[in-house]
Amino acid sequence: MKAPESWAGLPFFGTDWPVIRDRLADQNWLPGPDRVFAALDLTPPDKVRVVLLGQDPYPTPGHANGLAFSVTPETALPRSLSNIYKEMDTDLGARPATGDLSHWARQGVLLLNTSLSVLPGEAGVHAKWGWHKLARQAVVEAQKHGPIAFILWGGHAQKALDGLPRATDLVIASAHPSPLSARRGFFGSRPFSRVNDWLAAQGAPLIDWAGTI
């Protein structure tokens, strides 16, 4: 479980990660050692164009693949992700074929959770272990390479990155796509086209959100 090379210089990996790693050693945790840093592995700091922050991995074994909101290809869509796809249908007229969002990450969408580990059936159990420092440090590192679009769904994401977006960045803040809050501002927010309009204005490649290209 080594730090991804392109992110290894973050202070988190020298101070906080050794402590968390030792605490994980005797636990059966998700998404497991091979996927814990999947978001950082797929999206190095100089490639980050969009930050989409989640909370923690899905606590059902076999579902989480290390990317925020994403699931393994064979997993049925969780309710929040189903709502994300409904909004994408409205916004773009298309959606991915499965719940695996790896193709977003490969295009520069940093799909990072504020906690990168969880125990089966115990959502949020590692939320106070210090993982949140990694999310803030990763964003600051990515910002060194240019402006970033922030998609901040819900109060948790908005609070976690409070104060980091700059005037040159795009911030799209709305309600969370959870069934409990999606109708309070998530539906109709059109985050996907808004990000692509912003990228187009910079002359940058668009994100193929639906994976149709």
Backbone as CSV, one residue per row, in Angstrom:
resi,resn,N_x,N_y,N_z,CA_x,CA_y,CA_z,C_x,C_y,C_z
1,MET,0.834,-1.198,0.000,0.000,0.000,0.000,0.871,1.251,0.000
2,LYS,1.730,1.345,-0.980,2.588,2.509,-1.102,1.812,3.702,-1.647
3,ALA,2.250,4.886,-1.261,1.655,6.087,-1.819,1.924,6.142,-3.315
4,PRO,0.932,6.528,-4.135,1.182,6.699,-5.564,2.328,7.671,-5.781
5,GLU,3.247,7.327,-6.673,4.474,8.088,-6.825,4.236,9.580,-7.052
6,SER,3.236,9.905,-7.889,3.015,11.308,-8.234,2.445,12.121,-7.074
7,TRP,1.927,11.432,-6.058,1.346,12.106,-4.894,2.180,11.900,-3.629
8,ALA,3.265,11.174,-3.714,3.996,10.731,-2.520,4.576,11.869,-1.700
9,GLY,4.739,13.048,-2.305,5.311,14.179,-1.582,4.351,14.875,-0.640
10,LEU,3.078,14.492,-0.640,2.117,15.127,0.260,2.488,14.843,1.714
11,PRO,2.391,15.821,2.593,2.722,15.599,4.007,1.954,14.432,4.630
12,PHE,0.739,14.206,4.182,-0.091,13.122,4.717,0.648,11.789,4.712
13,PHE,1.386,11.519,3.650,2.010,10.200,3.528,3.205,10.020,4.458
14,GLY,3.749,11.110,4.953,4.839,10.992,5.901,4.402,10.986,7.348
15,THR,3.233,11.592,7.618,2.809,11.758,9.008,1.562,10.947,9.379
16,ASP,0.524,11.024,8.567,-0.760,10.408,8.920,-0.921,8.988,8.393
17,TRP,-0.454,8.751,7.177,-0.663,7.455,6.561,-0.026,6.309,7.347
18,PRO,1.191,6.413,7.871,1.744,5.286,8.634,0.866,4.884,9.819
19,VAL,0.258,5.868,10.480,-0.608,5.577,11.622,-1.878,4.870,11.156
20,ILE,-2.494,5.387,10.098,-3.715,4.758,9.566,-3.412,3.354,9.071
21,ARG,-2.306,3.186,8.361,-1.920,1.872,7.833,-1.787,0.847,8.954
22,ASP,-1.195,1.249,10.065,-1.039,0.325,11.193,-2.386,-0.024,11.809
23,ARG,-3.293,0.931,11.842,-4.625,0.663,12.404,-5.441,-0.260,11.498
24,LEU,-5.175,-0.196,10.196,-5.900,-1.059,9.256,-5.380,-2.497,9.258
25,ALA,-4.187,-2.699,9.771,-3.493,-3.977,9.611,-4.278,-5.164,10.143
26,ASP,-5.037,-4.988,11.208,-5.747,-6.119,11.807,-7.250,-6.070,11.540
27,GLN,-7.648,-5.317,10.500,-9.067,-5.199,10.178,-9.356,-5.711,8.763
28,ASN,-10.563,-6.207,8.581,-11.034,-6.622,7.260,-11.797,-5.453,6.666
29,TRP,-11.072,-4.581,5.954,-11.634,-3.306,5.540,-11.829,-3.243,4.023
30,LEU,-12.623,-2.264,3.638,-12.933,-2.051,2.225,-12.426,-0.672,1.798
31,PRO,-12.025,-0.497,0.542,-12.089,-1.449,-0.583,-10.902,-2.403,-0.647
32,GLY,-10.005,-2.338,0.320,-8.865,-3.240,0.370,-7.575,-2.602,-0.127
33,PRO,-6.441,-3.239,0.180,-5.125,-2.649,-0.129,-4.892,-2.342,-1.602
34,ASP,-5.447,-3.147,-2.494,-5.171,-2.936,-3.921,-5.971,-1.793,-4.522
35,ARG,-6.989,-1.281,-3.789,-7.837,-0.222,-4.344,-7.885,1.032,-3.487
36,VAL,-7.192,1.044,-2.365,-7.338,2.156,-1.423,-6.951,3.498,-2.050
37,PHE,-5.939,3.514,-2.904,-5.511,4.764,-3.531,-5.862,4.800,-5.018
38,ALA,-6.920,4.123,-5.402,-7.293,4.033,-6.818,-7.516,5.414,-7.433
39,ALA,-8.153,6.316,-6.689,-8.433,7.653,-7.232,-7.135,8.386,-7.550
40,LEU,-6.156,8.279,-6.673,-4.875,8.944,-6.899,-4.064,8.236,-7.974
41,ASP,-4.164,6.917,-8.023,-3.448,6.163,-9.054,-3.906,6.552,-10.453
42,LEU,-5.213,6.714,-10.632,-5.769,6.981,-11.960,-5.673,8.443,-12.368
43,THR,-5.537,9.340,-11.394,-5.553,10.773,-11.704,-4.389,11.471,-11.007
44,PRO,-3.230,11.546,-11.639,-2.093,12.255,-11.031,-2.371,13.751,-10.940
45,PRO,-1.660,14.461,-10.078,-1.991,15.865,-9.816,-1.946,16.769,-11.040
46,ASP,-1.046,16.512,-11.960,-0.950,17.393,-13.133,-2.024,17.114,-14.168
47,LYS,-2.855,16.097,-13.940,-3.944,15.766,-14.858,-5.318,16.134,-14.305
48,VAL,-5.373,16.584,-13.052,-6.666,16.881,-12.427,-7.304,18.108,-13.075
49,ARG,-8.517,17.922,-13.578,-9.279,19.047,-14.145,-10.575,19.287,-13.387
50,VAL,-11.055,18.238,-12.730,-12.303,18.306,-11.969,-12.091,17.573,-10.644
51,VAL,-12.618,18.119,-9.566,-12.615,17.445,-8.269,-14.049,17.154,-7.880
52,LEU,-14.321,15.882,-7.614,-15.649,15.451,-7.179,-15.454,14.649,-5.898
53,LEU,-15.873,15.211,-4.786,-15.558,14.654,-3.475,-16.723,13.858,-2.906
54,GLY,-16.434,12.640,-2.444,-17.406,11.816,-1.749,-17.051,11.685,-0.276
55,GLN,-17.758,10.795,0.431,-17.529,10.652,1.873,-16.643,9.460,2.191
56,ASP,-17.146,8.236,2.018,-16.307,7.065,2.246,-16.753,5.932,1.331
57,PRO,-15.953,4.872,1.218,-16.308,3.788,0.292,-17.633,3.118,0.668
58,TYR,-18.262,2.503,-0.322,-19.475,1.730,-0.037,-19.123,0.603,0.925
59,PRO,-19.931,0.387,1.975,-19.597,-0.616,2.983,-20.042,-2.041,2.645
60,THR,-20.603,-2.240,1.449,-21.010,-3.587,1.035,-19.865,-4.263,0.297
61,PRO,-19.391,-5.420,0.765,-18.272,-6.097,0.089,-18.546,-6.300,-1.399
62,GLY,-17.536,-5.997,-2.222,-17.650,-6.186,-3.659,-18.185,-4.990,-4.411
63,HIS,-18.640,-3.965,-3.718,-19.224,-2.799,-4.382,-18.199,-1.702,-4.651
64,ALA,-17.454,-1.279,-3.636,-16.526,-0.151,-3.782,-15.342,-0.522,-4.664
65,ASN,-14.931,0.430,-5.522,-13.724,0.208,-6.326,-12.680,1.301,-6.099
66,GLY,-12.823,2.034,-5.008,-11.823,3.021,-4.638,-12.044,4.414,-5.198
67,LEU,-13.109,4.606,-5.960,-13.426,5.908,-6.542,-14.737,6.421,-5.956
68,ALA,-14.792,7.682,-5.611,-16.002,8.250,-5.022,-17.207,8.056,-5.932
69,PHE,-18.312,7.594,-5.355,-19.598,7.358,-6.016,-19.576,6.163,-6.969
70,SER,-18.421,5.640,-7.295,-18.279,4.577,-8.292,-18.433,3.192,-7.655
71,VAL,-18.901,2.245,-8.447,-18.987,0.848,-8.010,-18.357,-0.054,-9.064
72,THR,-18.136,-1.292,-8.705,-17.623,-2.263,-9.666,-18.646,-2.449,-10.792
73,PRO,-18.205,-2.801,-11.991,-19.107,-2.827,-13.151,-20.329,-3.719,-12.983
74,GLU,-20.190,-4.797,-12.215,-21.299,-5.751,-12.085,-22.287,-5.373,-10.981
75,THR,-22.031,-4.290,-10.268,-22.875,-3.893,-9.135,-24.042,-3.030,-9.604
76,ALA,-25.226,-3.321,-9.081,-26.394,-2.484,-9.387,-26.155,-1.074,-8.867
77,LEU,-26.724,-0.081,-9.533,-26.477,1.312,-9.160,-27.012,1.617,-7.763
78,PRO,-26.160,2.133,-6.863,-26.670,2.650,-5.590,-27.601,3.827,-5.855
79,ARG,-28.403,4.176,-4.860,-29.437,5.190,-5.081,-28.858,6.554,-5.455
80,SER,-27.778,6.966,-4.813,-27.196,8.265,-5.159,-26.654,8.266,-6.576
81,LEU,-25.987,7.182,-6.955,-25.444,7.106,-8.306,-26.562,7.030,-9.336
82,SER,-27.640,6.352,-9.004,-28.796,6.318,-9.899,-29.328,7.730,-10.140
83,ASN,-29.372,8.543,-9.090,-29.821,9.927,-9.255,-28.822,10.753,-10.063
84,ILE,-27.537,10.486,-9.888,-26.520,11.161,-10.696,-26.749,10.869,-12.174
85,TYR,-27.040,9.620,-12.480,-27.276,9.238,-13.877,-28.574,9.827,-14.406
86,LYS,-29.591,9.945,-13.564,-30.835,10.596,-13.990,-30.569,12.053,-14.366
87,GLU,-29.774,12.733,-13.553,-29.441,14.122,-13.853,-28.603,14.207,-15.114
88,MET,-27.712,13.254,-15.336,-26.907,13.257,-16.547,-27.776,13.040,-17.783
89,ASP,-28.764,12.154,-17.667,-29.699,11.954,-18.775,-30.389,13.269,-19.137
90,THR,-30.836,13.992,-18.119,-31.506,15.275,-18.343,-30.544,16.302,-18.931
91,ASP,-29.321,16.304,-18.412,-28.336,17.310,-18.771,-27.709,17.047,-20.139
92,LEU,-27.352,15.782,-20.393,-26.594,15.439,-21.595,-27.311,14.495,-22.553
93,GLY,-28.371,13.862,-22.069,-29.075,12.900,-22.916,-28.386,11.562,-23.034
94,ALA,-27.472,11.250,-22.105,-26.744,9.982,-22.132,-26.200,9.698,-20.740
95,ARG,-25.817,8.438,-20.528,-25.241,8.024,-19.246,-24.305,6.841,-19.483
96,PRO,-23.385,6.562,-18.545,-22.512,5.397,-18.688,-23.296,4.093,-18.654
97,ALA,-22.694,3.049,-19.188,-23.365,1.749,-19.258,-23.382,1.034,-17.913
98,THR,-22.408,1.322,-17.054,-22.343,0.697,-15.732,-22.044,1.777,-14.696
99,GLY,-21.958,1.368,-13.433,-21.647,2.301,-12.362,-20.166,2.504,-12.127
100,ASP,-19.331,1.930,-12.968,-17.887,2.100,-12.851,-17.485,3.430,-13.489
101,LEU,-16.933,4.338,-12.689,-16.590,5.677,-13.167,-15.100,5.830,-13.453
102,SER,-14.417,4.723,-13.690,-12.978,4.781,-13.961,-12.672,5.659,-15.167
103,HIS,-13.574,5.678,-16.147,-13.312,6.489,-17.342,-13.349,7.985,-17.018
104,TRP,-14.080,8.388,-15.975,-14.007,9.777,-15.532,-12.617,10.070,-14.975
105,ALA,-12.147,9.167,-14.109,-10.851,9.371,-13.456,-9.721,9.459,-14.472
106,ARG,-9.792,8.646,-15.510,-8.724,8.654,-16.522,-8.728,9.938,-17.343
107,GLN,-9.833,10.683,-17.315,-9.919,11.955,-18.038,-9.603,13.165,-17.157
108,GLY,-9.225,12.921,-15.919,-8.849,14.025,-15.053,-9.871,14.414,-14.007
109,VAL,-10.851,13.550,-13.739,-11.823,13.800,-12.674,-11.336,13.078,-11.416
110,LEU,-10.897,13.836,-10.426,-10.399,13.247,-9.188,-11.592,12.845,-8.325
111,LEU,-11.840,11.549,-8.252,-12.989,11.001,-7.532,-12.532,10.526,-6.156
112,LEU,-12.292,11.482,-5.286,-11.678,11.185,-3.996,-12.713,11.246,-2.878
113,ASN,-12.679,10.258,-1.995,-13.489,10.295,-0.782,-12.714,10.969,0.342
114,THR,-13.423,11.556,1.302,-12.733,12.160,2.445,-12.230,11.106,3.420
115,SER,-12.746,9.892,3.336,-12.205,8.747,4.067,-12.037,7.619,3.062
116,LEU,-10.862,6.997,3.041,-10.586,5.994,2.009,-10.731,4.563,2.495
117,SER,-11.261,4.376,3.687,-11.470,3.013,4.179,-12.749,2.961,4.999
118,VAL,-13.293,1.748,5.087,-14.530,1.535,5.833,-14.592,0.053,6.203
119,LEU,-15.339,-0.296,7.216,-15.557,-1.688,7.562,-16.865,-2.166,6.944
120,PRO,-16.964,-3.446,6.585,-18.207,-3.957,6.006,-19.411,-3.644,6.897
121,GLY,-20.407,-3.022,6.304,-21.634,-2.723,7.022,-21.555,-1.583,8.008
122,GLU,-20.426,-0.858,8.051,-20.256,0.201,9.047,-19.826,1.502,8.379
123,ALA,-20.723,2.114,7.655,-20.417,3.358,6.956,-19.926,4.420,7.931
124,GLY,-18.884,5.131,7.532,-18.371,6.232,8.329,-17.518,5.861,9.513
125,VAL,-17.217,4.581,9.678,-16.525,4.144,10.887,-15.095,4.669,10.983
126,HIS,-14.472,4.995,9.840,-13.103,5.510,9.851,-13.047,7.013,9.539
127,ALA,-14.163,7.680,9.644,-14.239,9.078,9.232,-13.376,10.008,10.080
128,LYS,-13.060,9.606,11.314,-12.282,10.468,12.209,-10.838,9.994,12.361
129,TRP,-10.370,9.206,11.424,-9.009,8.677,11.500,-7.956,9.629,10.944
130,GLY,-8.351,10.720,10.331,-7.389,11.655,9.764,-7.276,11.610,8.253
131,TRP,-8.099,10.777,7.598,-8.081,10.686,6.141,-8.373,12.032,5.472
132,HIS,-9.203,12.863,6.119,-9.657,14.118,5.500,-8.489,15.040,5.128
133,LYS,-7.366,14.897,5.824,-6.212,15.735,5.509,-5.704,15.446,4.096
134,LEU,-5.816,14.202,3.666,-5.356,13.828,2.332,-6.153,14.556,1.261
135,ALA,-7.459,14.654,1.427,-8.295,15.304,0.418,-7.882,16.764,0.231
136,ARG,-7.703,17.484,1.309,-7.335,18.900,1.199,-5.934,19.054,0.601
137,GLN,-5.005,18.230,1.039,-3.643,18.326,0.507,-3.596,17.968,-0.974
138,ALA,-4.382,16.979,-1.372,-4.409,16.583,-2.786,-4.948,17.708,-3.655
139,VAL,-5.973,18.385,-3.193,-6.533,19.503,-3.963,-5.513,20.627,-4.095
140,VAL,-4.850,20.974,-3.003,-3.847,22.044,-3.052,-2.729,21.671,-4.036
141,GLU,-2.321,20.421,-4.034,-1.276,19.979,-4.957,-1.747,20.078,-6.401
142,ALA,-2.976,19.649,-6.660,-3.516,19.702,-8.021,-3.665,21.146,-8.504
143,GLN,-3.991,22.058,-7.602,-4.175,23.457,-7.985,-2.887,24.108,-8.484
144,LYS,-1.758,23.524,-8.180,-0.489,24.064,-8.667,-0.364,23.968,-10.180
145,HIS,-1.200,23.133,-10.781,-1.076,22.851,-12.211,-2.129,23.560,-13.056
146,GLY,-2.966,24.389,-12.438,-3.942,25.132,-13.220,-5.298,25.182,-12.554
147,PRO,-6.251,25.872,-13.164,-7.597,25.980,-12.600,-8.321,24.632,-12.605
148,ILE,-9.234,24.483,-11.668,-9.944,23.223,-11.455,-11.438,23.512,-11.320
149,ALA,-12.253,22.604,-11.813,-13.698,22.665,-11.585,-14.033,21.809,-10.363
150,PHE,-14.708,22.394,-9.401,-15.136,21.680,-8.199,-16.624,21.368,-8.307
151,ILE,-16.964,20.090,-8.164,-18.366,19.685,-8.052,-18.565,19.247,-6.614
152,LEU,-19.267,20.068,-5.848,-19.409,19.841,-4.412,-20.866,19.529,-4.103
153,TRP,-21.138,18.259,-3.911,-22.496,17.788,-3.661,-22.711,17.608,-2.170
154,GLY,-23.530,18.448,-1.591,-23.885,18.322,-0.181,-22.952,19.065,0.749
155,GLY,-23.426,19.262,1.975,-22.686,20.019,2.961,-21.360,19.399,3.346
156,HIS,-21.277,18.086,3.334,-20.022,17.430,3.720,-18.889,17.821,2.781
157,ALA,-19.116,17.718,1.490,-18.077,18.059,0.513,-17.762,19.549,0.568
158,GLN,-18.785,20.374,0.713,-18.576,21.820,0.733,-17.758,22.242,1.947
159,LYS,-18.014,21.625,3.093,-17.253,21.945,4.297,-15.829,21.397,4.215
160,ALA,-15.678,20.198,3.654,-14.368,19.553,3.604,-13.352,20.356,2.808
161,LEU,-13.813,21.046,1.766,-12.896,21.817,0.915,-13.092,23.319,1.068
162,ASP,-13.723,23.720,2.144,-13.987,25.136,2.370,-12.695,25.951,2.322
163,GLY,-12.727,27.037,1.562,-11.593,27.937,1.484,-10.563,27.602,0.425
164,LEU,-10.689,26.454,-0.230,-9.678,26.051,-1.209,-9.941,26.560,-2.628
165,PRO,-11.163,26.542,-3.126,-11.377,27.061,-4.492,-10.936,28.521,-4.623
166,ARG,-10.328,28.836,-5.760,-9.833,30.186,-6.044,-10.740,30.870,-7.064
167,ALA,-10.466,32.136,-7.311,-11.268,32.881,-8.279,-11.162,32.281,-9.673
168,THR,-10.050,31.637,-9.970,-9.861,31.042,-11.293,-10.534,29.680,-11.436
169,ASP,-10.984,29.118,-10.329,-11.632,27.804,-10.354,-13.140,27.956,-10.571
170,LEU,-13.754,26.886,-11.033,-15.209,26.815,-11.142,-15.739,26.039,-9.939
171,VAL,-16.771,26.551,-9.298,-17.392,25.858,-8.173,-18.864,25.627,-8.480
172,ILE,-19.263,24.369,-8.493,-20.669,24.002,-8.643,-21.079,23.306,-7.348
173,ALA,-21.801,24.006,-6.522,-22.232,23.477,-5.226,-23.745,23.299,-5.241
174,SER,-24.191,22.112,-4.828,-25.628,21.834,-4.810,-25.928,20.833,-3.714
175,ALA,-27.188,20.474,-3.601,-27.572,19.405,-2.693,-26.927,18.089,-3.126
176,HIS,-26.854,17.168,-2.209,-26.298,15.836,-2.482,-27.301,15.038,-3.323
177,PRO,-26.810,14.113,-4.181,-27.726,13.305,-4.988,-28.450,12.199,-4.226
178,SER,-28.260,12.096,-2.945,-28.988,11.124,-2.133,-30.495,11.315,-2.305
179,PRO,-31.255,10.217,-2.250,-32.716,10.347,-2.338,-33.306,11.275,-1.277
180,LEU,-32.592,11.484,-0.173,-33.086,12.348,0.890,-32.982,13.831,0.537
181,SER,-32.116,14.165,-0.424,-31.876,15.582,-0.696,-31.858,15.966,-2.163
182,ALA,-31.899,14.992,-3.068,-31.701,15.285,-4.491,-32.702,16.298,-5.039
183,ARG,-33.916,16.291,-4.515,-34.940,17.218,-5.026,-34.848,18.602,-4.392
184,ARG,-33.838,18.799,-3.556,-33.656,20.111,-2.932,-32.520,20.887,-3.608
185,GLY,-32.317,20.647,-4.904,-31.330,21.429,-5.627,-30.334,20.650,-6.441
186,PHE,-30.293,19.321,-6.250,-29.386,18.543,-7.102,-29.985,18.379,-8.491
187,PHE,-31.228,17.892,-8.548,-31.879,17.761,-9.856,-32.053,19.151,-10.474
188,GLY,-31.621,19.269,-11.711,-31.694,20.541,-12.406,-30.429,21.372,-12.312
189,SER,-29.425,20.887,-11.580,-28.192,21.670,-11.408,-27.259,21.562,-12.614
190,ARG,-27.448,20.575,-13.463,-26.705,20.394,-14.712,-25.180,20.546,-14.553
191,PRO,-24.583,19.805,-13.647,-23.142,19.982,-13.409,-22.269,19.542,-14.572
192,PHE,-22.733,18.563,-15.327,-21.879,17.974,-16.372,-21.707,18.929,-17.551
193,SER,-22.775,19.502,-18.008,-22.661,20.458,-19.114,-21.987,21.747,-18.657
194,ARG,-22.202,22.145,-17.412,-21.577,23.372,-16.908,-20.059,23.225,-16.837
195,VAL,-19.600,22.059,-16.394,-18.152,21.815,-16.385,-17.603,21.837,-17.806
196,ASN,-18.291,21.183,-18.723,-17.799,21.148,-20.102,-17.838,22.528,-20.770
197,ASP,-18.834,23.331,-20.446,-18.866,24.700,-20.979,-17.662,25.489,-20.469
198,TRP,-17.333,25.290,-19.196,-16.187,25.984,-18.599,-14.880,25.516,-19.232
199,LEU,-14.750,24.205,-19.432,-13.543,23.674,-20.080,-13.431,24.203,-21.511
200,ALA,-14.542,24.229,-22.227,-14.529,24.708,-23.611,-14.077,26.166,-23.677
201,ALA,-14.497,26.967,-22.701,-14.113,28.380,-22.679,-12.609,28.552,-22.501
202,GLN,-11.970,27.535,-21.921,-10.519,27.567,-21.738,-9.764,26.906,-22.894
203,GLY,-10.509,26.384,-23.846,-9.889,25.662,-24.938,-9.383,24.298,-24.544
204,ALA,-9.928,23.747,-23.469,-9.500,22.439,-22.963,-10.445,21.345,-23.464
205,PRO,-9.968,20.097,-23.551,-10.843,18.994,-23.969,-12.006,18.816,-22.994
206,LEU,-13.142,18.420,-23.531,-14.308,18.185,-22.693,-14.207,16.820,-22.012
207,ILE,-14.955,16.665,-20.925,-15.065,15.361,-20.267,-16.145,14.552,-20.969
208,ASP,-15.812,13.338,-21.365,-16.806,12.425,-21.937,-17.488,11.710,-20.766
209,TRP,-18.463,12.367,-20.184,-19.103,11.850,-18.975,-19.797,10.516,-19.204
210,ALA,-20.453,10.376,-20.327,-21.266,9.177,-20.564,-20.449,8.010,-21.109
211,GLY,-19.207,8.253,-21.469,-18.378,7.169,-21.993,-18.831,6.696,-23.353
212,THR,-19.341,7.617,-24.178,-19.890,7.225,-25.476,-18.919,7.451,-26.624
213,ILE,-17.819,8.143,-26.339,-16.856,8.433,-27.409,-15.786,7.344,-27.475
